[in-house]
């Protein structure tokens, strides 16, 4: 069984990023990323901190804006428009989820599609469907594809089952895997909580990409011998007696599934590090395209 290390592959992506940053610097360009956080959700705050740190480690121009939970939608839109107009900023990210009084769809649509490094703007969703390489693919699906390529997993003609249908992972993941190109050309089934005979659907998969947001949802019965499993989930579950009182698990019951797999990603240390690495890569791409 091959354990696919997202930590190791992400470091390779970041090395590529450093080379691209040096090439851009020779042309007088420095990629810039603006991250906006509204509210004080601890997980979001930690994620924003890690993005900001990675930017600084790579030498990117990084702007972090932290706004109170009472921020109005108009105030948030004003911040987005400010960064849309700032030539030093090439990527804009509004950390999800915002407080409930903010209409996230309106905020996403307000971001300049050329600076939408999260890949959620309708223009970039359309570009993904149209296989337009100038678009931005959401970072987590892009990271999953990169993991498969780096691990030497053949996707050409493979039966891929994506468990989950969110706009963040499931739907863009399916579009990415069925596209023409490296790490793609797959036959894709999108399954979810309402899928009939989910076990049977998953058992036919050469590759399962689990992104349903339920801790240890995918069990040994879902996975055939020799399958490849990419676990996108990261869930905090109670773990009495441990130092923190909780542990992080994926959407896959790792201990029972791993022995059946040809290859599998761990949680943590699998897809997670790839998401931030691909965000850096998308920001560099935005800088290159905007000039």
QUIUR-V655684 format. One record per residue. N is the residue number from 1. RES is the residue in one letter. BURIAL is # if it has 9 or more other ideal C-beta (glycine too) atoms within 8 Angstrom, else .. Layout:
BEGIN
N&RES&BURIAL / N&RES&BURIAL
END
This chain:
BEGIN
1&X&. / 2&X&. / 3&X&. / 4&X&# / 5&X&# / 6&X&# / 7&X&. / 8&X&. / 9&X&# / 10&X&# / 11&X&. / 12&X&# / 13&X&# / 14&X&# / 15&X&. / 16&X&# / 17&X&# / 18&X&# / 19&X&. / 20&X&# / 21&X&# / 22&X&. / 23&X&. / 24&X&# / 25&X&# / 26&X&. / 27&X&. / 28&X&. / 29&X&# / 30&X&# / 31&X&# / 32&X&# / 33&X&# / 34&X&# / 35&X&# / 36&X&# / 37&X&# / 38&X&# / 39&X&# / 40&X&. / 41&X&. / 42&X&. / 43&X&. / 44&X&# / 45&X&# / 46&X&. / 47&X&# / 48&X&# / 49&X&. / 50&X&# / 51&X&# / 52&X&# / 53&X&. / 54&X&# / 55&X&# / 56&X&# / 57&X&. / 58&X&# / 59&X&. / 60&X&# / 61&X&# / 62&X&# / 63&X&# / 64&X&# / 65&X&# / 66&X&. / 67&X&# / 68&X&. / 69&X&. / 70&X&. / 71&X&# / 72&X&. / 73&X&# / 74&X&. / 75&X&# / 76&X&# / 77&X&# / 78&X&. / 79&X&# / 80&X&# / 81&X&# / 82&X&. / 83&X&# / 84&X&# / 85&X&. / 86&X&# / 87&X&. / 88&X&. / 89&X&# / 90&X&# / 91&X&# / 92&X&# / 93&X&# / 94&X&# / 95&X&# / 96&X&. / 97&X&. / 98&X&# / 99&X&. / 100&X&. / 101&X&. / 102&X&# / 103&X&. / 104&X&# / 105&X&. / 106&X&# / 107&X&# / 108&X&# / 109&X&. / 110&X&# / 111&X&# / 112&X&. / 113&X&# / 114&X&. / 115&X&# / 116&X&# / 117&X&# / 118&X&# / 119&X&# / 120&X&# / 121&X&# / 122&X&. / 123&X&# / 124&X&# / 125&X&# / 126&X&# / 127&X&# / 128&X&# / 129&X&. / 130&X&. / 131&X&. / 132&X&. / 133&X&. / 134&X&. / 135&X&# / 136&X&# / 137&X&# / 138&X&# / 139&X&# / 140&X&# / 141&X&# / 142&X&# / 143&X&# / 144&X&# / 145&X&# / 146&X&# / 147&X&# / 148&X&# / 149&X&# / 150&X&# / 151&X&# / 152&X&. / 153&X&# / 154&X&. / 155&X&# / 156&X&. / 157&X&. / 158&X&# / 159&X&# / 160&X&# / 161&X&# / 162&X&# / 163&X&# / 164&X&# / 165&X&. / 166&X&# / 167&X&. / 168&X&# / 169&X&# / 170&X&# / 171&X&# / 172&X&# / 173&X&# / 174&X&# / 175&X&# / 176&X&# / 177&X&# / 178&X&# / 179&X&# / 180&X&. / 181&X&. / 182&X&. / 183&X&. / 184&X&# / 185&X&# / 186&X&# / 187&X&. / 188&X&# / 189&X&# / 190&X&# / 191&X&# / 192&X&# / 193&X&. / 194&X&. / 195&X&. / 196&X&. / 197&X&. / 198&X&# / 199&X&. / 200&X&. / 201&X&# / 202&X&# / 203&X&# / 204&X&. / 205&X&# / 206&X&. / 207&X&# / 208&X&# / 209&X&# / 210&X&# / 211&X&# / 212&X&# / 213&X&. / 214&X&. / 215&X&# / 216&X&# / 217&X&# / 218&X&# / 219&X&# / 220&X&. / 221&X&. / 222&X&# / 223&X&# / 224&X&. / 225&X&. / 226&X&. / 227&X&# / 228&X&# / 229&X&# / 230&X&# / 231&X&# / 232&X&# / 233&X&# / 234&X&# / 235&X&# / 236&X&. / 237&X&# / 238&X&. / 239&X&# / 240&X&. / 241&X&. / 242&X&. / 243&X&. / 244&X&. / 245&X&. / 246&X&# / 247&X&. / 248&X&# / 249&X&# / 250&X&# / 251&X&# / 252&X&# / 253&X&# / 254&X&# / 255&X&. / 256&X&. / 257&X&# / 258&X&# / 259&X&. / 260&X&# / 261&X&# / 262&X&. / 263&X&# / 264&X&# / 265&X&# / 266&X&# / 267&X&# / 268&X&. / 269&X&# / 270&X&# / 271&X&# / 272&X&# / 273&X&# / 274&X&# / 275&X&# / 276&X&# / 277&X&# / 278&X&# / 279&X&# / 280&X&# / 281&X&# / 282&X&# / 283&X&# / 284&X&# / 285&X&# / 286&X&# / 287&X&# / 288&X&# / 289&X&. / 290&X&. / 291&X&.
END
